[in-house]
């Protein structure tokens, strides 16, 4: 996770806090797709706003606020993730109140090949409280032995990830009852942070208004392709299914000229000691048995 304490955006936090999301359910997790080079071209946002049921003046105000955020943050975002090839430019406006999610990594039912470059902004006039836990590597290390064998043998990488997520933090029947350690982070109004939520366990303890920029990234453009979230799951599968071999421990070689009967008697078993002693000159301690 990266936090940018000196990146201050001009956001009307009171407007976002007062937005009546409960009156317009389609606002609660509203996706948009700003076009490259012209963020005002956003057909998905147009569609979502038109179907929201909001009065036209409120729609117009919301669109202006969204465009103001685009103008400030998209140049920063694209500079931060320079070198990535973006396959889909997706933004999600998270305008619902969340309290005490379960600790989790983001998972999917199927294996999606695209990598995410994800940035969050707290739009609210109250702090957004996050908790973070294990990395995905630590989850496989600690809980991988609880993944069902059939899932490891034939399941998709997405199924392996779902299984380790459940093993670590429980399903719905044990939500909020896990006892795993976590860090607490308070993001003030306007705070900006990036995190790969597919690879860092996290929990929204409290939050009301936020936006996440979730551009899809072509795997080929990643500088460290082995860190692709599906490759990590496949790597664990290979290690877990590899046949176990008893480690061989070679006997240390002791130069003949450094043999010392007193040392050998401490480090060799009786048979070895007698064999070595029989090679010594008559009268040595070991040759006498």
C-alpha positions, 0 to 999 in steps of 0.5 A, a space after each residue: 500500500 502506498 499513501 500520498 500525504 502531500 497530494 491534496 485535491 480540491 474536493 467539495 467533501 460536504 457535497 459528497 457527504 450529503 449526496 442522498 445515496 439511499 434515495 437512489 440505489 443505483 448510486 451506491 456502486 456506480 461505474 464509469 469509463 472516462 475516455 483516454 484523452 477526453 474524460 468528459 466522454 464517458 458513455 457509461 456514466 451518462 447511462 448510469 446517471 440517466 437511469 438513477 432517477 435523480 432530478 436533472 439539476 442534481 445529475 448536472 452537479 454530480 457530473 461537474 464534481 466527477 469531472 473536477 476530480 478526473 481533471 485533477 487525479 487522472 494525470 497523476 494516476 497515469 504518471 504513477 502507472 506509466 508503462 502500463 497498457 490499459 485495456 479498460 479505463 474503469 472508475 467506481 464511485 462507492 457512494 454507500 455506507 459500509 461498516 465492518 466488512 469481513 477481512 478479505 482479499 478481492 476474489 472473482 468466481 472466474 480467473 480474469 487475466 487483467 491486472 488492476 492498477 488501483 487508486 482510492 480517494 476518500 470523498 467524504 467529510 469523515 475519515 474512511 477506516 481501513 484495516 489491512 492484514 496478510 499479503 497473499 503470499 503469507 496467506 498461502 504460507 499459513 493457510 494453504 494446507 487447508 485448501 481442498 485437494 480437488 481444488 488444488 488439483 483441478 480448480 481454476 486459479 480463482 478457485 484456489 484464491 477463494 479457497 485460501 481466502 475462506 480458510 484464512 478469514 472464514 465464510 459468511 458463517 464466521 464473518 467478523 469472527 476471525 482472530 488474525 492480526 491487522 493494521 488500522 489506517 484512518 484516511 482523512 477526507 481527500 486522502 489518496 492511496 494505492 493498493 492491490 486489493 487482490 494481494 493484500 487482505 483488507 477490511 473497510 471498518 467504516 466508510 461512506 463516500 469514496 472513489 476507486 480508479 481501477 484501470 485494467 492492465 495488460 499482463 504483458 506490460 507488467 514489469 514483474 509478471 511473476 507478481 500477477 495475481 493468478 501466477 502467484 496462485 499457480 505457483 502455489 499449486 505447483 509447489 503444493 502438488 510437487 512430490 515430497 522427497 526426503 532431503 539428503 544430508 551428506 556426511 561431512 568430509 574430514 581431511 585425513 591430516 586433521 583427524 583427532 581421536 578426541 574430536 572424532 569420539 564426540 562427532 562420529 558414532 561408535 562404528 565409524 570411530 572404530 573404523 577410523 581408529 583401525 587405520 591409526 597406528 597401533 597404540 592410539 586410543 581408538 585402535 585399542 577398541 
